[in-house]
Each structure stands twice: as C-alpha cells, then as structure tokens.
Amino acid sequence: MSDFLRSYLTVAIFGLMGVALVGAFLGLARLLRPDNPTTEKLESYESGVDPTGDMWSQANIRYYIFALLFVLFDVEAVFIFPWAIRLDAYGVFGLIEMGIFIFILLLGLFYAWRKGLLRWV
Amino acid sequence: MMTLAELAYWQSTSLRVVGGFAAVLLMAGTLVYLHLFKLVSFMQSRLGPMETGPYGSLQLLAEVGKFLQKEDIFPRKADRFVFAAAPFVVLMSTFLLVVVVPGGPDAWFIDSDLGIYLAMAVSSVSVIGILMAGWGSANKYSLMGGLRATGQLIAYELPLILAVVGVVIQAGTMNMQGIVLAQADGEIFGWGAIGNPFILTQFVGLVVFLIAMQAELTQSPFDMPVAESELVTGYMTEYSGMRFLLFFIGEFATAGVFSAIAAVLFLGGWYVPGIDSDSNAFNVIGPLVMLGKVVFVSFLVFWARFTFPRFREDQLQRLAWKFLIPIALVNIVATGILKVAF
C-alpha cells in the first residue's frame, strides 16, 4: 500500500479510536452502574411537568436560506484552496482572476443582504 | 537512533494510537482542570476544588468515578439507535481532527499534503453527531438545541475555513508540517530573527479564526445551543451518566484540538525560536511546546467564555455573515496581493 493510502488508513484508525474510547467507557459504566428504570424516569424531560404532544414537534428553523448560502460559499472554498497553494506560480494573473471571483461572490452576499435574507425572521 | 519513519507501519501506528489517546485525553483533562476548575474559580474569587489531591488535581478522576456509577436512562420515546450512536459520532470527530496536529519533525500522526483541509472537512462530522443527539432524544429542548447547533456550526464553518486560506497563501502548502516550517524558516519583510509566526502577519485571520472557533465549540458567548436557562443544555438534556460525560469530554477534547490547530496555524506549532528547525530536539520538546501553546490559546477561549454574556439567537447569524465572512474574504485578497507583491 502506498504511503498516501496508508496515511488515510491512519485516519480511519483514529476514527475507530473514538468509537473504542466511547465503547470502553460505556462498557465500564455498565459494570458499575445501577439499573432501576421506573415509568417516571423514562418520561421525556419538560421542566418537571408532564410532557405534552408529540416530542418531535414542528419548529421554524429559519436556516434553510443560510444552508443554501453555506453550500455556495463552501464550494467556493474548495476552489480557493488550490489557488492559495499555487499563488506563487500564478502571480498577478492568478491574483486578478481570484479578485474577480471573490468580487462576484461578495456581490452575491451583498445581494442576499440587501434582499433582507440575512435578517432573522 | 531509530526515527518513527523507519519503523514498520504497524509499529509506528501503534505508537501513534497511544500518542493519539494521550493527546486527546491529556488535553481534555488539562483544559478541564486548568481552565474550567481553576481559571474560572480564580476569576470569580474562589478556590475551586481543593480536597481531592494537591490543589484538587484529582478532582477529574473523582468526577469520572462519579459518572461511572450513574444510572443510564433511555427516555421511552427516544429513537434508541440514534440516541445511543450520537456520542460515538461526536468523539469520532474529535479523534479525526487530532490526526492532523503535528508534535515535532517526526512526531506526527499523518503527514498528509491535505493537512488543514482534511481537518476542516472532518470538523463537520460533529454537526451530524449533535443533530443525531438532538433528534434521537425526542425532547423539545433537545430538538431545538440540535437545530440551533447545526445552524450555528455551518454558519461559522465558513469564516473558519476562509481565515485558514490566508495562512495557506503565506505558507504555500496545506501540509501542517509545511505550515510549521514556513513559520520557523520564514521572515517578516527580510527580518528573520524569530521566523514568521503568522500571529504577526495574519493577525486578522487569527481574530476571525478564534471567533469562529469559539462558535464551533459552542462556548459562551456562542452557547445558545446548550443555553441552560432556555434549553436546559439543549441536545444533552436527556443524556445521563456516562453518556453525558462523553459529550462533555468530547466538548473539551475538541476545544483542545481546535486550540492545537490554531497554535499550528498561527503560533508556529512545535517550533520555538532559537533552535534549528530540523533539530532532533524538537521531537522531545515539540509536544511540550505544543501543550504550552494549546494552554495559551484555550486560555483565550475560556477567558472569553467566562467573560461575555450569551448572544441572542438572532444576533448569531448576523455576526457570521455580515462581519466575519466579508472580513475574511478581504483578508484573503489582501494577503494575496502582499504575497505577489513581495
């Protein structure tokens, strides 16, 4: 296996370490903790009063427009990183290109701003 | 002397696994004891834990022992699989993040050219875990907390990423070792006595990064998702005993790892001026230097946490979109111009 792939194997191993740590702690706790469930304990918490209605209640999350903007800028970041590494090679040409790119993006952000999309409600 | 790179893969990886556990748990423990127990106590004119061990230094173990004996409660209405899986996902994201942090010229977990880019990518995994916790709990507070956290984490991910771009432009690489070396061997307009720690030349980037980091860690003043007075700790409301403690460990371990990433990006990582940057000595003192810098950066995080009151939920997105992102973009352009001009 090449070093490149191996370094990603290390990443995967580290991911498993997180799982192993949680598993070890929960396993240890299982040996030590009491287990005495009652109906009241298993009730959902709602500030001490009996919970009402369906727990997965509908809430206006107001974030979908931010989620759209996020996708837009996240894709832009994907383009900016390779440019940032190679800026020495691109020189003034790359600078002007990226200047135009960022200007258009800022324009988009200011459009959303002006349209009131960045406001709460 | 054998270096880590000459060992077989399974040998070096075994060492790295031990190092990884040590890095995550030690950083989390150091942060909780130094900052959460002691710093906040001194700021509030009290002593903090004093009974368990010298200056209360064993309080952490006592706390873990306490949580181990707590009953594990699954709410009847909870989505059991999602509820149980959420702590696994959150801790996994912490360990995926720590993998990029270097501790010395040979003391690294991975030496990937994607480095910081990988870190920015996997930092989003915790959002999934938090949303799973909020949804799986089947509790109105948890659901609100999970949704708030998601909105907050994706909004502040952008300034975080864009602040990094300035560093990448200056270093010319995304490799974390490369970024350290660029700071160790760089010079500021021809003056190279202390190298070029990017805290000096990327100060705007650092400020944006630290603010975004605060929000990513959901530390006060950005703790609306866990606001105890409104949402009763949000997505963690229904978690009890060890599962709650695991979220807590994850929170502080992630704070430590993010501080480490900030230390690498802006404070020169394991390098200290005065010693040659390819000296073998850094394999020994590098991890200690990193720990020192981590304590410093996390001190700033917790200082802010204990000083500022919580933002209102509607002020949150405004700060990210109307201030941090435009500033970060302008910072990128300015850094690019200076890089090409000099």
Interface residues (C-beta under 8 A of the other chain):
Chain A: F4 R6 S7 Y8 L9 T10 V11 I13 F14 G15 M17 G18 V19 L21 V22 G23 F25 L26 L28 A29 R30 L32 R33 P34 D35 N36 P37 K41 L42 E43 S44 Y45 E46 S47 P51 M55 W56 S57 A59 I61 R62 Y63 F66 A67 L69 F70 F73 D74 A77 I80 F81 A84 I85 L87 D88 G91 V92 G94 L95 M98 G99 I102 L105 L106 L109 W113 L118 R119 W120 V121
Chain B: Y9 T13 R16 V17 G20 F21 V24 F67 L68 Q69 K70 E71 D72 I73 F74 P75 R76 K77 A78 P87 F88 L91 M92 S93 T94 F95 L96 V98 V99 F109 I110 D111 S112 Y117 L118 W135 S137 A138 N139 K140 Y141 L143 M144 L147 T150 G151 I154 A155 E157 L158 I161 L162 V165 V168 I169 G172 T173 M174 V232 T237 E238 G241 M242 R243 L245 L246 E313 D314 Q317 R318 W321 K322 I325 P326 L329 I332 V333 G336 I337 K339 V340
